[in-house]
Amino acid sequence: ADIMEEYTPFGHSNYQTIVGNVKKFAAGKKTAVISTINGDSNVPFYRELGNQGIKASDIPVMAFSVGEEELRGIDTKPLVGHLAAWNYFMSVKNPKNTEFSGKMKQYAVEYKLPNADKFVTNDPMEATYVGINMWKQAVEKAASTEVDKVREAMAGQTFDAPSGYQLQMDANNHHLHKPVMIGQIRGDGQFDVVYKTPKTIAAEPWSPYIPK
């Protein structure tokens, strides 16, 4: 009775009824939303939150897949305070991120990408940047582009990421050790980082309930 679940297909765009149902469910009690909506569907969902006046102080939303890019075309003033969990936010202040975001903006302008004047970086972009650089390092270590040799050389690779942390490729499962950050939406579409782990978290990609 205290849990409401809603599922939508990828690309779903009409959230009027769902957000209305959230408001009804939350009436008179403390409620929060855990959102696992992916990709472009975040845009109509958050736009509808704003349209129906759902404030973070009333019904906070914690999202696992919304970032700067999805919020770029939305008026985020009604969304201030809602939360997102990522490994990177554009607003993180450190020299590596300044260099990274600067290069990305320059790239967008030079190649005349759509809305280059409003270009933002986000977690998937940072992850791709890290991955490509680790691949480069592994190729140099292996002195080869042969897949198996590069795969072996990838184990244990490290890279100083724009997040401000040194990331490491796990030697056993090839997943990255990364930080966890929680950001609050700002009125300008960026995030204030309100929490971050003091160090990276070791990758644990497999369920502990599955026998090794």
TIRO-2110 file (N, C-alpha, C; in Angstrom, 1 decimal):
// TIRO-2110
0.8, -1.2, 0.0, N, 1, A
0.0, 0.0, 0.0, CA, 1, A
0.9, 1.3, 0.0, C, 1, A
2.1, 1.1, 0.5, N, 2, A
3.0, 2.3, 0.5, CA, 2, A
3.9, 2.4, -0.7, C, 2, A
3.7, 1.6, -1.7, N, 3, A
4.6, 1.6, -2.9, CA, 3, A
3.7, 1.6, -4.1, C, 3, A
4.0, 2.5, -5.0, N, 4, A
3.3, 2.6, -6.3, CA, 4, A
4.4, 2.4, -7.4, C, 4, A
4.1, 1.6, -8.4, N, 5, A
5.0, 1.3, -9.5, CA, 5, A
4.4, 1.7, -10.8, C, 5, A
5.1, 2.3, -11.7, N, 6, A
4.7, 2.6, -13.0, CA, 6, A
5.8, 2.2, -14.0, C, 6, A
5.5, 1.6, -15.1, N, 7, A
6.4, 1.2, -16.1, CA, 7, A
6.0, 1.8, -17.4, C, 7, A
7.0, 2.3, -18.2, N, 8, A
6.8, 2.8, -19.5, CA, 8, A
7.8, 2.3, -20.5, C, 8, A
7.4, 2.2, -21.8, N, 9, A
8.4, 1.7, -22.8, CA, 9, A
9.4, 2.8, -23.1, C, 9, A
10.5, 2.4, -23.7, N, 10, A
11.5, 3.4, -24.1, CA, 10, A
10.9, 4.4, -25.1, C, 10, A
11.2, 5.6, -25.0, N, 11, A
10.6, 6.6, -25.9, CA, 11, A
9.2, 7.2, -25.5, C, 11, A
8.7, 6.7, -24.4, N, 12, A
7.4, 7.2, -23.9, CA, 12, A
7.5, 8.7, -23.7, C, 12, A
6.4, 9.4, -24.1, N, 13, A
6.4, 10.8, -24.0, CA, 13, A
5.2, 11.5, -23.3, C, 13, A
4.2, 10.7, -23.0, N, 14, A
3.0, 11.3, -22.3, CA, 14, A
3.0, 10.9, -20.8, C, 14, A
3.5, 11.8, -20.0, N, 15, A
3.5, 11.6, -18.6, CA, 15, A
2.5, 12.3, -17.8, C, 15, A
1.5, 12.9, -18.4, N, 16, A
0.5, 13.7, -17.7, CA, 16, A
-0.3, 12.8, -16.7, C, 16, A
-0.8, 11.7, -17.2, N, 17, A
-1.5, 10.8, -16.3, CA, 17, A
-0.7, 10.2, -15.2, C, 17, A
0.5, 9.8, -15.5, N, 18, A
1.4, 9.2, -14.5, CA, 18, A
1.8, 10.2, -13.4, C, 18, A
2.2, 11.4, -13.8, N, 19, A
2.5, 12.4, -12.8, CA, 19, A
1.3, 12.8, -12.0, C, 19, A
0.1, 12.8, -12.6, N, 20, A
-1.1, 13.1, -11.9, CA, 20, A
-1.4, 12.0, -10.8, C, 20, A
-1.1, 10.7, -11.2, N, 21, A
-1.3, 9.6, -10.3, CA, 21, A
-0.3, 9.7, -9.1, C, 21, A
0.9, 10.2, -9.4, N, 22, A
1.9, 10.4, -8.3, CA, 22, A
1.4, 11.4, -7.3, C, 22, A
0.8, 12.5, -7.8, N, 23, A
0.3, 13.5, -6.9, CA, 23, A
-0.8, 13.0, -6.0, C, 23, A
-1.7, 12.2, -6.6, N, 24, A
-2.8, 11.6, -5.9, CA, 24, A
-2.3, 10.6, -4.8, C, 24, A
-1.3, 9.8, -5.2, N, 25, A
-0.7, 8.8, -4.3, CA, 25, A
0.0, 9.5, -3.1, C, 25, A
0.6, 10.6, -3.4, N, 26, A
1.4, 11.3, -2.4, CA, 26, A
0.6, 12.2, -1.4, C, 26, A
-0.7, 12.4, -1.8, N, 27, A
-1.5, 13.4, -1.0, CA, 27, A
-1.6, 13.0, 0.5, C, 27, A
-1.2, 13.9, 1.3, N, 28, A
-1.3, 13.7, 2.8, CA, 28, A
-0.3, 12.8, 3.4, C, 28, A
0.8, 12.5, 2.7, N, 29, A
1.8, 11.6, 3.3, CA, 29, A
3.2, 12.0, 2.7, C, 29, A
4.3, 11.6, 3.4, N, 30, A
5.6, 11.8, 2.9, CA, 30, A
5.9, 10.8, 1.8, C, 30, A
6.3, 11.3, 0.6, N, 31, A
6.5, 10.4, -0.5, CA, 31, A
7.7, 10.9, -1.3, C, 31, A
8.5, 10.0, -1.9, N, 32, A
9.6, 10.3, -2.8, CA, 32, A
9.4, 9.4, -4.0, C, 32, A
10.0, 9.9, -5.1, N, 33, A
10.0, 9.1, -6.4, CA, 33, A
11.4, 8.6, -6.7, C, 33, A
11.5, 7.4, -7.0, N, 34, A
12.8, 6.8, -7.6, CA, 34, A
12.6, 6.6, -9.0, C, 34, A
13.3, 7.4, -9.9, N, 35, A
13.1, 7.4, -11.3, CA, 35, A
14.2, 6.6, -12.0, C, 35, A
13.9, 5.6, -12.8, N, 36, A
14.9, 4.9, -13.6, CA, 36, A
14.5, 5.2, -15.1, C, 36, A
13.8, 6.2, -15.4, N, 37, A
13.5, 6.6, -16.8, CA, 37, A
14.8, 6.9, -17.5, C, 37, A
14.9, 6.4, -18.8, N, 38, A
16.1, 6.5, -19.5, CA, 38, A
16.0, 7.5, -20.7, C, 38, A
17.1, 8.1, -21.0, N, 39, A
17.2, 8.9, -22.3, CA, 39, A
16.2, 10.0, -22.4, C, 39, A
15.7, 10.2, -23.7, N, 40, A
14.9, 11.4, -24.0, CA, 40, A
13.6, 11.4, -23.3, C, 40, A
13.1, 10.2, -22.8, N, 41, A
11.8, 10.2, -22.0, CA, 41, A
11.9, 11.1, -20.8, C, 41, A
13.1, 11.4, -20.3, N, 42, A
13.2, 12.2, -19.1, CA, 42, A
12.7, 13.6, -19.4, C, 42, A
12.8, 14.1, -20.6, N, 43, A
12.4, 15.5, -21.0, CA, 43, A
10.9, 15.7, -20.7, C, 43, A
10.0, 14.9, -21.3, N, 44, A
8.6, 15.1, -21.0, CA, 44, A
8.2, 14.8, -19.6, C, 44, A
8.9, 13.9, -18.9, N, 45, A
8.6, 13.6, -17.5, CA, 45, A
8.9, 14.8, -16.6, C, 45, A
10.1, 15.4, -16.8, N, 46, A
10.4, 16.5, -16.0, CA, 46, A
9.6, 17.8, -16.3, C, 46, A
9.3, 17.9, -17.6, N, 47, A
8.5, 19.0, -18.0, CA, 47, A
7.1, 18.9, -17.4, C, 47, A
6.6, 17.7, -17.3, N, 48, A
5.3, 17.5, -16.6, CA, 48, A
5.4, 17.7, -15.1, C, 48, A
6.5, 17.3, -14.5, N, 49, A
6.6, 17.6, -13.1, CA, 49, A
6.5, 19.1, -12.8, C, 49, A
7.1, 19.9, -13.7, N, 50, A
7.0, 21.4, -13.6, CA, 50, A
5.6, 21.9, -13.9, C, 50, A
5.0, 21.3, -14.9, N, 51, A
3.6, 21.7, -15.3, CA, 51, A
2.6, 21.5, -14.2, C, 51, A
2.8, 20.4, -13.4, N, 52, A
1.9, 20.1, -12.4, CA, 52, A
2.3, 20.6, -11.0, C, 52, A
3.4, 21.3, -11.0, N, 53, A
3.8, 22.0, -9.8, CA, 53, A
4.4, 21.1, -8.7, C, 53, A
5.0, 19.9, -9.1, N, 54, A
5.5, 19.0, -8.1, CA, 54, A
6.9, 19.5, -7.7, C, 54, A
7.0, 20.1, -6.5, N, 55, A
8.3, 20.7, -6.0, CA, 55, A
9.1, 19.6, -5.2, C, 55, A
10.4, 19.8, -5.2, N, 56, A
11.3, 18.9, -4.5, CA, 56, A
11.0, 18.9, -3.0, C, 56, A
10.5, 20.0, -2.5, N, 57, A
10.2, 20.1, -1.1, CA, 57, A
8.9, 19.3, -0.7, C, 57, A
8.1, 19.0, -1.7, N, 58, A
6.9, 18.2, -1.5, CA, 58, A
7.1, 16.7, -1.9, C, 58, A
7.5, 16.5, -3.1, N, 59, A
7.7, 15.1, -3.5, CA, 59, A
9.1, 15.1, -4.3, C, 59, A
10.2, 14.8, -3.5, N, 60, A
11.5, 14.8, -4.2, CA, 60, A
11.6, 13.6, -5.1, C, 60, A
12.3, 13.9, -6.2, N, 61, A
12.6, 12.8, -7.2, CA, 61, A
14.0, 12.5, -7.2, C, 61, A
14.4, 11.3, -7.0, N, 62, A
15.8, 10.8, -7.1, CA, 62, A
15.9, 10.0, -8.4, C, 62, A
16.7, 10.6, -9.4, N, 63, A
16.8, 9.9, -10.7, CA, 63, A
18.2, 9.2, -10.9, C, 63, A
18.2, 8.2, -11.6, N, 64, A
19.4, 7.4, -11.9, CA, 64, A
19.9, 7.6, -13.3, C, 64, A
19.1, 8.4, -14.1, N, 65, A
19.5, 8.6, -15.5, CA, 65, A
19.1, 9.9, -16.1, C, 65, A
19.2, 11.0, -15.3, N, 66, A
18.9, 12.3, -15.9, CA, 66, A
20.1, 13.2, -15.6, C, 66, A
20.5, 13.9, -16.6, N, 67, A
21.7, 14.8, -16.4, CA, 67, A
21.5, 16.1, -17.2, C, 67, A
22.6, 16.8, -17.3, N, 68, A
22.6, 18.1, -17.9, CA, 68, A
22.0, 18.1, -19.3, C, 68, A
22.3, 17.1, -20.1, N, 69, A
21.9, 17.1, -21.5, CA, 69, A
20.3, 17.0, -21.6, C, 69, A
19.7, 16.2, -20.7, N, 70, A
18.3, 16.0, -20.8, CA, 70, A
17.6, 17.3, -20.3, C, 70, A
18.2, 18.0, -19.4, N, 71, A
17.6, 19.2, -18.8, CA, 71, A
17.9, 20.5, -19.6, C, 71, A
18.7, 20.4, -20.6, N, 72, A
19.1, 21.5, -21.4, CA, 72, A
18.0, 22.3, -22.0, C, 72, A
17.0, 21.6, -22.5, N, 73, A
15.9, 22.2, -23.2, CA, 73, A
14.6, 22.4, -22.3, C, 73, A
14.8, 22.3, -21.0, N, 74, A
13.6, 22.5, -20.1, CA, 74, A
13.8, 23.7, -19.2, C, 74, A
12.7, 24.3, -18.8, N, 75, A
12.8, 25.3, -17.8, CA, 75, A
12.9, 24.6, -16.5, C, 75, A
14.2, 24.7, -15.9, N, 76, A
14.4, 23.9, -14.7, CA, 76, A
14.1, 24.7, -13.4, C, 76, A
13.7, 25.9, -13.5, N, 77, A
13.3, 26.7, -12.3, CA, 77, A
12.3, 26.0, -11.4, C, 77, A
11.2, 25.4, -12.0, N, 78, A
10.3, 24.6, -11.2, CA, 78, A
10.8, 23.3, -10.6, C, 78, A
12.0, 22.9, -11.1, N, 79, A
12.6, 21.6, -10.8, CA, 79, A
13.7, 21.7, -9.8, C, 79, A
14.0, 22.9, -9.3, N, 80, A
15.1, 23.1, -8.4, CA, 80, A
15.0, 22.1, -7.1, C, 80, A
16.1, 21.4, -6.8, N, 81, A
16.1, 20.6, -5.6, CA, 81, A
15.9, 19.1, -5.9, C, 81, A
15.3, 18.8, -7.0, N, 82, A
15.2, 17.3, -7.3, CA, 82, A
16.6, 16.8, -7.5, C, 82, A
16.8, 15.5, -7.3, N, 83, A
18.1, 14.9, -7.2, CA, 83, A
18.4, 13.9, -8.3, C, 83, A
19.7, 13.7, -8.5, N, 84, A
20.2, 12.7, -9.5, CA, 84, A
21.5, 12.1, -9.0, C, 84, A
21.7, 10.8, -9.2, N, 85, A
22.9, 10.1, -8.8, CA, 85, A
23.7, 9.8, -10.1, C, 85, A
24.9, 10.3, -10.1, N, 86, A
25.8, 10.0, -11.2, CA, 86, A
27.3, 9.8, -10.7, C, 86, A
28.2, 9.6, -11.6, N, 87, A
29.6, 9.5, -11.3, CA, 87, A
30.3, 10.8, -11.6, C, 87, A
29.6, 11.7, -12.3, N, 88, A
30.2, 13.0, -12.7, CA, 88, A
29.1, 14.0, -13.0, C, 88, A
29.4, 15.3, -12.7, N, 89, A
28.6, 16.4, -13.0, CA, 89, A
29.4, 17.5, -13.6, C, 89, A
28.9, 18.2, -14.6, N, 90, A
29.6, 19.3, -15.3, CA, 90, A
30.1, 20.4, -14.3, C, 90, A
29.3, 20.6, -13.2, N, 91, A
29.6, 21.6, -12.3, CA, 91, A
30.8, 21.4, -11.3, C, 91, A
31.4, 20.1, -11.4, N, 92, A
32.5, 19.8, -10.5, CA, 92, A
33.7, 20.7, -10.9, C, 92, A
34.3, 21.2, -9.9, N, 93, A
35.4, 22.2, -10.1, CA, 93, A
36.7, 21.6, -9.8, C, 93, A
37.5, 21.4, -10.9, N, 94, A
38.9, 21.0, -10.8, CA, 94, A
39.5, 21.2, -12.2, C, 94, A
40.9, 21.3, -12.2, N, 95, A
41.5, 21.6, -13.5, CA, 95, A
41.2, 20.6, -14.6, C, 95, A
41.1, 19.3, -14.3, N, 96, A
40.8, 18.3, -15.4, CA, 96, A
39.4, 18.5, -16.0, C, 96, A
38.5, 18.9, -15.2, N, 97, A
37.1, 19.1, -15.7, CA, 97, A
37.1, 20.4, -16.5, C, 97, A
37.8, 21.4, -16.0, N, 98, A
37.8, 22.7, -16.8, CA, 98, A
38.4, 22.4, -18.2, C, 98, A
39.5, 21.6, -18.3, N, 99, A
40.1, 21.2, -19.6, CA, 99, A
39.1, 20.4, -20.4, C, 99, A
38.5, 19.4, -19.8, N, 100, A
37.5, 18.5, -20.5, CA, 100, A
36.3, 19.3, -21.1, C, 100, A
35.6, 20.1, -20.2, N, 101, A
34.4, 20.8, -20.7, CA, 101, A
34.8, 21.8, -21.7, C, 101, A
36.0, 22.5, -21.5, N, 102, A
36.4, 23.5, -22.5, CA, 102, A
36.7, 22.9, -23.9, C, 102, A
37.3, 21.7, -23.9, N, 103, A
37.6, 21.0, -25.2, CA, 103, A
36.3, 20.6, -25.8, C, 103, A
35.4, 20.1, -25.0, N, 104, A
34.1, 19.6, -25.6, CA, 104, A
33.3, 20.8, -26.2, C, 104, A
33.3, 21.9, -25.5, N, 105, A
32.6, 23.1, -26.0, CA, 105, A
33.2, 23.6, -27.3, C, 105, A
34.6, 23.6, -27.4, N, 106, A
35.3, 24.0, -28.6, CA, 106, A
35.0, 23.1, -29.7, C, 106, A
34.9, 21.8, -29.5, N, 107, A
34.6, 20.8, -30.5, CA, 107, A
33.2, 21.1, -31.0, C, 107, A
32.2, 21.3, -30.1, N, 108, A
30.9, 21.6, -30.6, CA, 108, A
30.8, 22.8, -31.5, C, 108, A
31.5, 23.8, -31.2, N, 109, A
31.5, 25.0, -32.0, CA, 109, A
32.2, 24.8, -33.4, C, 109, A
33.4, 24.1, -33.3, N, 110, A
34.1, 23.9, -34.5, CA, 110, A
33.4, 23.0, -35.5, C, 110, A
32.6, 22.0, -35.0, N, 111, A
31.9, 21.1, -35.9, CA, 111, A
30.4, 21.5, -36.0, C, 111, A
30.1, 22.7, -35.6, N, 112, A
28.8, 23.2, -35.7, CA, 112, A
27.7, 22.3, -35.3, C, 112, A
27.9, 21.7, -34.1, N, 113, A
26.9, 20.8, -33.6, CA, 113, A
25.6, 21.6, -33.2, C, 113, A
24.4, 21.0, -33.2, N, 114, A
23.2, 21.7, -32.9, CA, 114, A
23.3, 22.3, -31.4, C, 114, A
22.9, 23.5, -31.3, N, 115, A
22.9, 24.2, -30.0, CA, 115, A
24.2, 24.3, -29.3, C, 115, A
25.3, 24.4, -30.2, N, 116, A
26.6, 24.5, -29.7, CA, 116, A
26.8, 25.6, -28.6, C, 116, A
26.1, 26.6, -28.7, N, 117, A
26.2, 27.7, -27.8, CA, 117, A
25.8, 27.4, -26.4, C, 117, A
24.9, 26.3, -26.3, N, 118, A
24.4, 25.8, -25.0, CA, 118, A
24.9, 24.5, -24.7, C, 118, A
26.1, 24.1, -25.3, N, 119, A
26.6, 22.8, -25.1, CA, 119, A
26.9, 22.5, -23.6, C, 119, A
26.6, 21.3, -23.2, N, 120, A
26.9, 20.8, -21.8, CA, 120, A
27.6, 19.5, -21.9, C, 120, A
28.4, 19.2, -20.8, N, 121, A
28.9, 17.8, -20.7, CA, 121, A
28.1, 17.1, -19.7, C, 121, A
28.2, 15.8, -19.7, N, 122, A
27.4, 14.9, -18.7, CA, 122, A
28.2, 13.6, -18.5, C, 122, A
27.6, 12.8, -17.6, N, 123, A
28.2, 11.6, -17.2, CA, 123, A
28.6, 10.6, -18.3, C, 123, A
27.6, 10.4, -19.3, N, 124, A
28.0, 9.4, -20.4, CA, 124, A
29.2, 10.0, -21.2, C, 124, A
29.2, 11.3, -21.4, N, 125, A
30.4, 11.9, -22.1, CA, 125, A
31.7, 11.6, -21.4, C, 125, A
31.7, 11.9, -20.1, N, 126, A
32.9, 11.7, -19.3, CA, 126, A
33.3, 10.2, -19.3, C, 126, A
32.3, 9.3, -19.2, N, 127, A
32.6, 7.9, -19.3, CA, 127, A
33.3, 7.5, -20.6, C, 127, A
32.8, 8.0, -21.7, N, 128, A
33.3, 7.7, -23.0, CA, 128, A
34.7, 8.3, -23.1, C, 128, A
34.9, 9.5, -22.6, N, 129, A
36.3, 10.1, -22.6, CA, 129, A
37.3, 9.2, -21.9, C, 129, A
36.9, 8.8, -20.7, N, 130, A
37.7, 7.9, -19.9, CA, 130, A
38.0, 6.6, -20.6, C, 130, A
37.0, 6.0, -21.2, N, 131, A
37.1, 4.7, -21.9, CA, 131, A
38.1, 4.8, -23.0, C, 131, A
38.0, 5.9, -23.8, N, 132, A
38.9, 6.0, -25.0, CA, 132, A
40.3, 6.2, -24.6, C, 132, A
40.5, 7.0, -23.5, N, 133, A
41.9, 7.2, -23.0, CA, 133, A
42.5, 6.0, -22.4, C, 133, A
41.7, 5.2, -21.7, N, 134, A
42.2, 3.9, -21.2, CA, 134, A
42.5, 3.0, -22.3, C, 134, A
41.7, 3.0, -23.3, N, 135, A
42.0, 2.1, -24.5, CA, 135, A
43.3, 2.5, -25.1, C, 135, A
43.5, 3.8, -25.3, N, 136, A
44.8, 4.3, -25.8, CA, 136, A
46.0, 3.9, -25.0, C, 136, A
45.9, 4.0, -23.7, N, 137, A
46.9, 3.6, -22.8, CA, 137, A
47.2, 2.1, -22.9, C, 137, A
46.1, 1.3, -23.0, N, 138, A
46.3, -0.1, -23.1, CA, 138, A
47.0, -0.5, -24.4, C, 138, A
46.6, 0.2, -25.5, N, 139, A
47.2, -0.1, -26.8, CA, 139, A
48.7, 0.2, -26.8, C, 139, A
49.1, 1.3, -26.1, N, 140, A
50.5, 1.7, -26.0, CA, 140, A
51.2, 0.6, -25.1, C, 140, A
50.6, 0.2, -24.1, N, 141, A
51.2, -0.8, -23.2, CA, 141, A
51.4, -2.2, -23.9, C, 141, A
50.4, -2.5, -24.7, N, 142, A
50.4, -3.8, -25.4, CA, 142, A
51.2, -3.7, -26.7, C, 142, A
51.5, -2.5, -27.2, N, 143, A
52.2, -2.2, -28.5, CA, 143, A
51.4, -3.0, -29.6, C, 143, A
50.1, -2.9, -29.5, N, 144, A
49.3, -3.7, -30.4, CA, 144, A
47.8, -3.2, -30.3, C, 144, A
47.1, -3.3, -31.4, N, 145, A
45.6, -3.1, -31.4, CA, 145, A
44.9, -4.4, -31.4, C, 145, A
45.6, -5.5, -31.3, N, 146, A
44.9, -6.8, -31.3, CA, 146, A
44.1, -7.0, -30.0, C, 146, A
42.8, -7.4, -30.2, N, 147, A
41.8, -7.3, -29.2, CA, 147, A
42.3, -8.0, -27.9, C, 147, A
42.7, -9.2, -28.0, N, 148, A
43.1, -10.0, -26.8, CA, 148, A
44.3, -9.3, -26.0, C, 148, A
45.2, -8.8, -26.8, N, 149, A
46.4, -8.2, -26.1, CA, 149, A
45.9, -6.9, -25.5, C, 149, A
45.1, -6.1, -26.1, N, 150, A
44.6, -4.9, -25.5, CA, 150, A
43.7, -5.2, -24.3, C, 150, A
42.9, -6.2, -24.4, N, 151, A
42.1, -6.6, -23.2, CA, 151, A
42.9, -6.9, -22.0, C, 151, A
44.0, -7.6, -22.2, N, 152, A
44.9, -8.0, -21.1, CA, 152, A
45.5, -6.7, -20.5, C, 152, A
45.9, -5.8, -21.4, N, 153, A
46.6, -4.6, -21.0, CA, 153, A
45.7, -3.6, -20.3, C, 153, A
44.4, -3.8, -20.6, N, 154, A
43.4, -2.9, -19.9, CA, 154, A
43.3, -3.1, -18.4, C, 154, A
43.5, -4.4, -18.0, N, 155, A
43.4, -4.7, -16.6, CA, 155, A
44.3, -3.8, -15.7, C, 155, A
43.7, -3.2, -14.8, N, 156, A
44.4, -2.3, -13.8, CA, 156, A
44.7, -0.9, -14.3, C, 156, A
44.3, -0.6, -15.5, N, 157, A
44.6, 0.8, -16.0, CA, 157, A
44.0, 1.8, -15.1, C, 157, A
44.6, 3.0, -15.0, N, 158, A
44.1, 4.1, -14.2, CA, 158, A
44.1, 5.3, -15.1, C, 158, A
43.2, 6.3, -14.7, N, 159, A
43.1, 7.5, -15.5, CA, 159, A
42.6, 8.6, -14.6, C, 159, A
43.2, 9.8, -14.6, N, 160, A
42.7, 10.9, -13.8, CA, 160, A
41.6, 11.6, -14.6, C, 160, A
40.4, 11.3, -14.1, N, 161, A
39.1, 11.7, -14.8, CA, 161, A
38.7, 13.1, -14.5, C, 161, A
37.8, 13.7, -15.3, N, 162, A
37.3, 15.0, -15.1, CA, 162, A
36.4, 15.1, -13.8, C, 162, A
36.0, 13.9, -13.3, N, 163, A
35.3, 13.9, -12.0, CA, 163, A
36.1, 14.4, -10.8, C, 163, A
37.4, 14.4, -11.0, N, 164, A
38.4, 14.7, -10.0, CA, 164, A
38.9, 13.5, -9.2, C, 164, A
38.6, 12.3, -9.7, N, 165, A
39.1, 11.1, -9.1, CA, 165, A
39.9, 10.4, -10.1, C, 165, A
40.8, 9.5, -9.5, N, 166, A
41.6, 8.6, -10.4, CA, 166, A
40.8, 7.3, -10.5, C, 166, A
40.3, 7.0, -11.7, N, 167, A
39.5, 5.8, -11.9, CA, 167, A
40.4, 4.6, -12.2, C, 167, A
40.0, 3.5, -11.9, N, 168, A
40.7, 2.3, -12.1, CA, 168, A
39.9, 1.2, -12.8, C, 168, A
40.5, 0.5, -13.8, N, 169, A
39.8, -0.6, -14.4, CA, 169, A
40.1, -1.9, -13.5, C, 169, A
39.1, -2.5, -13.1, N, 170, A
39.2, -3.7, -12.2, CA, 170, A
39.9, -4.8, -13.0, C, 170, A
41.0, -5.3, -12.4, N, 171, A
41.8, -6.3, -13.1, CA, 171, A
41.0, -7.6, -13.3, C, 171, A
40.0, -7.9, -12.6, N, 172, A
39.3, -9.2, -12.7, CA, 172, A
38.0, -9.1, -13.5, C, 172, A
37.2, -8.0, -13.4, N, 173, A
36.0, -8.0, -14.1, CA, 173, A
35.9, -6.9, -15.2, C, 173, A
36.9, -6.1, -15.3, N, 174, A
37.0, -5.0, -16.3, CA, 174, A
35.9, -4.0, -16.1, C, 174, A
35.3, -3.8, -15.0, N, 175, A
34.4, -2.7, -14.6, CA, 175, A
35.3, -1.6, -13.9, C, 175, A
34.8, -0.4, -14.1, N, 176, A
35.6, 0.7, -13.5, CA, 176, A
35.2, 0.9, -12.0, C, 176, A
36.2, 1.3, -11.2, N, 177, A
36.0, 1.8, -9.9, CA, 177, A
35.8, 3.3, -10.0, C, 177, A
34.6, 3.7, -9.6, N, 178, A
34.2, 5.1, -9.8, CA, 178, A
33.6, 5.7, -8.5, C, 178, A
33.5, 7.1, -8.5, N, 179, A
32.9, 7.7, -7.3, CA, 179, A
31.4, 7.7, -7.5, C, 179, A
30.7, 8.0, -6.4, N, 180, A
29.2, 8.2, -6.5, CA, 180, A
29.0, 9.6, -6.0, C, 180, A
28.2, 10.4, -6.9, N, 181, A
27.9, 11.7, -6.5, CA, 181, A
26.3, 11.9, -6.6, C, 181, A
25.8, 12.7, -5.7, N, 182, A
24.4, 13.1, -5.7, CA, 182, A
24.3, 14.6, -6.0, C, 182, A
23.6, 15.0, -7.0, N, 183, A
23.4, 16.4, -7.4, CA, 183, A
22.0, 16.8, -7.2, C, 183, A
21.9, 18.1, -6.9, N, 184, A
20.6, 18.8, -6.8, CA, 184, A
20.4, 19.7, -8.0, C, 184, A
19.3, 19.6, -8.7, N, 185, A
19.0, 20.4, -9.9, CA, 185, A
19.0, 21.9, -9.5, C, 185, A
19.7, 22.7, -10.3, N, 186, A
19.7, 24.2, -10.1, CA, 186, A
18.8, 24.8, -11.1, C, 186, A
18.5, 26.1, -10.9, N, 187, A
17.7, 26.8, -11.9, CA, 187, A
18.2, 27.0, -13.2, C, 187, A
19.6, 26.9, -13.4, N, 188, A
20.2, 27.0, -14.7, CA, 188, A
20.5, 25.7, -15.4, C, 188, A
19.9, 24.6, -14.9, N, 189, A
20.0, 23.3, -15.5, CA, 189, A
21.3, 22.6, -15.1, C, 189, A
22.1, 23.1, -14.3, N, 190, A
23.3, 22.4, -13.8, CA, 190, A
22.9, 21.8, -12.4, C, 190, A
23.9, 21.2, -11.8, N, 191, A
23.7, 20.5, -10.5, CA, 191, A
24.6, 21.0, -9.5, C, 191, A
24.1, 21.1, -8.3, N, 192, A
25.0, 21.3, -7.1, CA, 192, A
25.2, 20.0, -6.5, C, 192, A
26.5, 19.6, -6.4, N, 193, A
26.9, 18.3, -5.8, CA, 193, A
26.7, 18.4, -4.3, C, 193, A
25.7, 17.7, -3.8, N, 194, A
25.5, 17.7, -2.3, CA, 194, A
26.1, 16.6, -1.6, C, 194, A
26.6, 15.6, -2.3, N, 195, A
27.2, 14.4, -1.7, CA, 195, A
28.2, 13.8, -2.7, C, 195, A
29.3, 13.4, -2.2, N, 196, A
30.2, 12.5, -3.0, CA, 196, A
31.0, 11.6, -2.1, C, 196, A
31.3, 10.5, -2.6, N, 197, A
32.1, 9.5, -1.8, CA, 197, A
33.5, 10.0, -1.7, C, 197, A
34.2, 9.8, -0.6, N, 198, A
35.5, 10.3, -0.4, CA, 198, A
36.5, 9.6, -1.3, C, 198, A
36.2, 8.4, -1.8, N, 199, A
37.1, 7.7, -2.8, CA, 199, A
36.2, 6.9, -3.7, C, 199, A
36.8, 6.3, -4.7, N, 200, A
36.1, 5.5, -5.7, CA, 200, A
35.6, 4.3, -5.0, C, 200, A
34.5, 3.7, -5.6, N, 201, A
33.9, 2.5, -5.1, CA, 201, A
34.2, 1.3, -6.0, C, 201, A
34.7, 0.3, -5.4, N, 202, A
35.1, -0.9, -6.2, CA, 202, A
33.9, -1.5, -6.9, C, 202, A
34.2, -1.9, -8.2, N, 203, A
33.1, -2.4, -9.0, CA, 203, A
32.6, -3.8, -8.5, C, 203, A
31.3, -3.9, -8.5, N, 204, A
30.7, -5.2, -8.0, CA, 204, A
29.5, -5.5, -9.0, C, 204, A
29.9, -5.9, -10.2, N, 205, A
28.9, -6.1, -11.3, CA, 205, A
28.0, -7.3, -11.2, C, 205, A
28.4, -8.3, -10.4, N, 206, A
27.6, -9.5, -10.3, CA, 206, A
26.9, -9.6, -9.0, C, 206, A
25.7, -10.2, -9.1, N, 207, A
24.9, -10.4, -7.9, CA, 207, A
25.6, -11.2, -6.9, C, 207, A
25.6, -10.8, -5.6, N, 208, A
26.2, -11.6, -4.6, CA, 208, A
25.4, -12.9, -4.3, C, 208, A
24.2, -13.0, -4.9, N, 209, A
23.4, -14.2, -4.7, CA, 209, A
23.6, -15.3, -5.7, C, 209, A
24.5, -15.0, -6.7, N, 210, A
24.8, -16.0, -7.7, CA, 210, A
26.1, -16.7, -7.4, C, 210, A
26.1, -18.0, -7.3, N, 211, A
27.4, -18.7, -6.9, CA, 211, A
28.5, -18.4, -7.9, C, 211, A
29.7, -18.2, -7.4, N, 212, A
30.8, -17.9, -8.3, CA, 212, A
31.2, -19.1, -9.1, C, 212, A
END
